[in-house]
Amino acid sequence: MTVTVVTPTKGRPQLLVRALRSVAAQEGLTAAHVVIGDDCPWLADPAHRADLAARFPHARFVNIGPDDDRRPPHTYLPARLSHLRNLGIALARTPYVAHLDDDNAYAPSHLRSLVDLLEADPDAGVAHSWRRLRTADGADYVPDGEDPWHPIPRQRAASYRSLAGHGVFVPGSPVVRDRMRVVDGRMLSRVDTNELLVRRETHARIPFPTAFTVWQRILETTEDMAFCQELLRQGVGTVCSERATVDYYMGGFSNAAALV
């Protein structure tokens, strides 16, 4: 069994190496890694690219330069990331596709645990894990009564309480127990990109969205939230491992430098 992992990157080679190592260390299956650079200086350098290819033979490195017709045309960062992720998905030839940002890492059992879920449930199109929050130095990060991803600071405490009521946050825990379901007619689409394993045919039918409304931009809707909302709208079956097999490092945003 081989799973393709897609990683967009811009200019964080030390963090990217950590992500590459975590994919290479996956247990119980073979992981193929597609790294998509958005005019990434590190990947644009043939010497650096050759060094990475020699160190990580499981990975394929593709850099989208300024003159490449695949260059992301989007000025809204989540739309740009969607475009890059879709490019990586198009290169996959495996039955399952996973996603990993360049600043995060998998536990060794991550991919196998999600593949097992989809193998056991042929009606499910997507599996996901939970994530453990980390500081930059690797210590546990515990949200202190606030949702750190809510775009409006004064509403972060209320968002935390609401999500804690759904079991996403647990006071004192660094584990985010992400969910994807409809609750009282509203979509709870809190599954991070790094937690996802998607059947390739599901991705073929439902790519990451590249069109975002003005209201979505105001709310700072991310590509993973928009993708999960579309999965819910289309009734795609989802299963969860209920295991924190992703180390999610706080403080970064994939390809944030792309718009600088």
C-alpha positions as CSV (number, residue, x, y, z in Angstrom):
1,M,0.0,0.0,0.0
2,T,1.3,3.4,-1.0
3,V,-0.1,6.8,0.1
4,T,0.8,10.1,-1.5
5,V,1.4,13.0,0.9
6,V,1.2,16.6,-0.6
7,T,3.1,19.5,1.0
8,P,3.1,23.1,-0.3
9,T,6.2,25.1,0.7
10,K,7.7,28.5,0.3
11,G,10.9,29.1,2.2
12,R,11.2,27.2,5.4
13,P,13.8,24.5,4.6
14,Q,14.6,23.5,8.2
15,L,10.9,22.9,8.9
16,L,10.4,21.1,5.6
17,V,13.1,18.7,6.5
18,R,11.2,17.8,9.7
19,A,8.1,17.2,7.7
20,L,10.0,15.0,5.2
21,R,11.5,12.9,7.9
22,S,8.1,12.3,9.5
23,V,6.7,11.1,6.2
24,A,9.7,8.9,5.6
25,A,9.2,7.3,9.0
26,Q,5.7,6.1,8.4
27,E,5.1,2.6,9.5
28,G,3.2,-0.2,7.8
29,L,3.0,1.3,4.3
30,T,5.0,3.2,1.7
31,A,4.6,6.9,1.6
32,A,5.3,8.9,-1.6
33,H,5.8,12.6,-0.9
34,V,5.0,15.4,-3.4
35,V,6.5,18.8,-2.3
36,I,5.1,21.7,-4.3
37,G,7.2,24.9,-4.0
38,D,5.5,28.3,-4.7
39,D,8.5,30.0,-6.3
40,C,10.5,28.6,-3.4
41,P,14.1,29.8,-3.4
42,W,15.4,26.6,-1.8
43,L,13.7,24.4,-4.4
44,A,14.7,26.7,-7.2
45,D,18.4,26.0,-6.4
46,P,19.4,22.8,-8.3
47,A,22.1,22.0,-5.7
48,H,19.6,22.2,-2.8
49,R,17.0,20.3,-4.8
50,A,19.5,17.5,-5.6
51,D,20.6,17.3,-1.9
52,L,17.0,16.9,-0.8
53,A,16.3,14.3,-3.4
54,A,19.3,12.3,-2.3
55,R,18.3,12.5,1.4
56,F,14.7,11.8,0.8
57,P,14.3,9.4,-2.2
58,H,10.6,8.9,-1.3
59,A,9.9,12.5,-2.3
60,R,9.3,14.4,-5.5
61,F,10.1,18.1,-5.5
62,V,8.3,20.4,-7.9
63,N,8.9,24.2,-7.9
64,I,6.4,26.5,-9.6
65,G,8.5,29.4,-10.8
66,P,7.3,32.9,-11.7
67,D,7.1,32.0,-15.4
68,D,5.4,28.7,-15.0
69,D,1.8,28.6,-16.3
70,R,0.8,26.7,-13.2
71,R,1.7,29.6,-11.0
72,P,-1.0,30.3,-8.5
73,P,-2.9,33.4,-9.7
74,H,-4.7,34.0,-6.4
75,T,-4.0,36.9,-3.9
76,Y,-6.1,35.3,-1.1
77,L,-3.7,32.9,0.6
78,P,-6.1,30.0,1.3
79,A,-7.1,30.1,-2.4
80,R,-3.4,30.0,-3.4
81,L,-2.8,27.1,-1.1
82,S,-5.8,25.3,-2.6
83,H,-4.3,25.7,-6.0
84,L,-0.9,24.2,-4.9
85,R,-2.6,21.4,-3.1
86,N,-4.6,20.5,-6.2
87,L,-1.5,20.5,-8.3
88,G,0.0,18.0,-5.8
89,I,-3.1,15.8,-5.8
90,A,-3.0,15.7,-9.7
91,L,0.5,14.2,-9.5
92,A,-0.7,11.4,-7.2
93,R,-1.2,7.9,-8.6
94,T,-2.1,6.2,-5.3
95,P,-5.6,5.3,-4.0
96,Y,-5.2,7.7,-1.0
97,V,-3.9,11.2,-0.7
98,A,-2.9,12.9,2.6
99,H,-1.7,16.4,3.3
100,L,1.0,17.8,5.5
101,D,2.1,21.4,5.9
102,D,5.8,22.1,5.8
103,D,5.9,23.2,9.5
104,N,4.1,20.1,11.0
105,A,4.9,16.4,11.4
106,Y,3.2,13.0,11.6
107,A,3.5,10.4,14.2
108,P,4.8,7.1,12.7
109,S,1.4,5.5,12.9
110,H,-0.5,8.3,11.3
111,L,-1.1,7.2,7.7
112,R,-1.5,3.5,8.5
113,S,-4.2,4.2,11.2
114,L,-6.2,6.3,8.6
115,V,-5.8,3.8,5.8
116,D,-7.1,1.1,8.1
117,L,-10.3,3.1,8.7
118,L,-11.0,3.6,5.0
119,E,-10.2,0.0,4.2
120,A,-12.7,-1.1,6.8
121,D,-15.4,1.4,5.6
122,P,-15.7,1.4,1.8
123,D,-18.6,4.0,2.1
124,A,-16.3,6.6,3.7
125,G,-14.5,9.0,1.4
126,V,-12.4,10.7,4.0
127,A,-10.6,9.7,7.3
128,H,-9.0,12.1,9.7
129,S,-7.1,12.1,13.0
130,W,-6.8,14.6,15.8
131,R,-3.8,16.8,16.4
132,R,-1.5,17.7,19.4
133,L,-0.6,21.3,19.6
134,R,3.1,22.2,20.0
135,T,5.1,25.3,20.6
136,A,8.0,26.0,18.3
137,D,10.4,24.2,20.7
138,G,8.2,21.1,20.8
139,A,6.5,21.6,24.2
140,D,2.8,21.0,24.5
141,Y,0.7,24.1,23.8
142,V,-2.6,24.3,25.7
143,P,-5.2,26.8,24.5
144,D,-5.9,29.0,27.6
145,G,-9.7,29.3,27.2
146,E,-9.5,30.9,23.8
147,D,-9.8,29.5,20.2
148,P,-6.5,30.6,18.8
149,W,-7.7,30.4,15.2
150,H,-10.8,32.6,15.5
151,P,-10.2,35.7,13.4
152,I,-11.9,38.1,15.8
153,P,-10.0,38.3,19.1
154,R,-12.9,39.4,21.2
155,Q,-14.9,36.3,20.1
156,R,-12.1,33.8,20.8
157,A,-13.3,32.9,24.4
158,A,-16.9,32.4,23.2
159,S,-15.7,30.2,20.3
160,Y,-13.6,28.1,22.7
161,R,-16.6,27.6,25.0
162,S,-18.8,26.6,22.0
163,L,-16.2,24.1,20.7
164,A,-15.5,22.7,24.1
165,G,-19.2,22.0,24.3
166,H,-18.8,19.9,21.1
167,G,-15.7,18.1,22.6
168,V,-13.2,19.8,20.2
169,F,-11.3,21.5,23.1
170,V,-10.8,19.9,26.5
171,P,-9.6,22.2,29.3
172,G,-6.0,21.5,30.1
173,S,-5.3,19.4,27.0
174,P,-3.1,20.1,24.1
175,V,-5.1,17.8,21.9
176,V,-7.6,19.3,19.5
177,R,-10.3,16.7,18.9
178,D,-11.4,18.0,15.5
179,R,-14.9,17.1,14.1
180,M,-16.7,17.2,10.8
181,R,-20.4,16.9,11.1
182,V,-23.7,18.8,11.0
183,V,-25.0,19.9,14.4
184,D,-28.4,21.5,14.7
185,G,-28.4,22.3,11.0
186,R,-25.0,24.0,11.2
187,M,-21.8,22.6,9.8
188,L,-19.0,21.9,12.3
189,S,-16.1,21.7,9.9
190,R,-13.1,21.8,12.2
191,V,-10.7,19.3,10.6
192,D,-7.3,20.6,9.8
193,T,-5.6,19.8,6.5
194,N,-2.8,17.9,8.2
195,E,-5.3,15.4,9.7
196,L,-6.9,14.4,6.4
197,L,-6.6,11.2,4.3
198,V,-8.8,11.3,1.2
199,R,-9.6,8.7,-1.4
200,R,-8.2,9.9,-4.7
201,E,-11.6,9.5,-6.4
202,T,-13.1,11.8,-3.7
203,H,-10.5,14.4,-4.4
204,A,-11.2,14.1,-8.2
205,R,-14.8,15.0,-7.5
206,I,-14.2,17.5,-4.8
207,P,-10.9,19.4,-5.1
208,F,-9.8,22.1,-2.7
209,P,-11.8,25.3,-3.5
210,T,-10.0,28.1,-5.2
211,A,-13.0,30.5,-5.3
212,F,-13.8,32.4,-2.0
213,T,-16.5,34.9,-1.5
214,V,-15.9,38.3,0.0
215,W,-17.6,37.2,3.1
216,Q,-15.4,34.1,3.4
217,R,-12.4,36.4,3.0
218,I,-13.7,38.7,5.8
219,L,-14.1,35.6,8.0
220,E,-10.6,34.4,7.0
221,T,-12.1,31.1,5.8
222,T,-9.2,28.6,5.3
223,E,-9.0,26.1,2.4
224,D,-9.4,23.2,4.8
225,M,-12.5,24.6,6.3
226,A,-14.0,25.3,2.9
227,F,-13.1,21.9,1.7
228,C,-14.6,20.2,4.7
229,Q,-17.8,22.3,4.3
230,E,-18.1,21.0,0.7
231,L,-17.6,17.4,1.9
232,L,-20.5,17.9,4.3
233,R,-22.7,19.6,1.7
234,Q,-22.2,16.6,-0.6
235,G,-22.7,14.0,2.1
236,V,-19.3,12.4,1.9
237,G,-18.9,9.8,4.6
238,T,-16.1,10.6,7.2
239,V,-14.4,8.5,9.8
240,C,-12.1,9.5,12.6
241,S,-9.3,7.6,14.3
242,E,-9.8,9.6,17.5
243,R,-6.0,9.6,17.9
244,A,-3.7,12.6,18.0
245,T,-1.2,11.5,15.4
246,V,-0.3,14.9,14.0
247,D,2.1,17.3,15.7
248,Y,0.8,20.8,14.9
249,Y,3.2,23.5,15.6
250,M,1.7,26.9,16.5
251,G,2.6,30.2,15.0
252,G,3.0,29.3,11.3
253,F,0.9,29.6,8.2
254,S,1.9,27.6,5.1
255,N,3.2,29.8,2.4
256,A,2.5,33.0,4.3
257,A,5.5,34.6,2.6
258,A,4.0,34.0,-0.8
259,L,2.0,37.2,-0.6
260,V,4.8,39.3,0.9
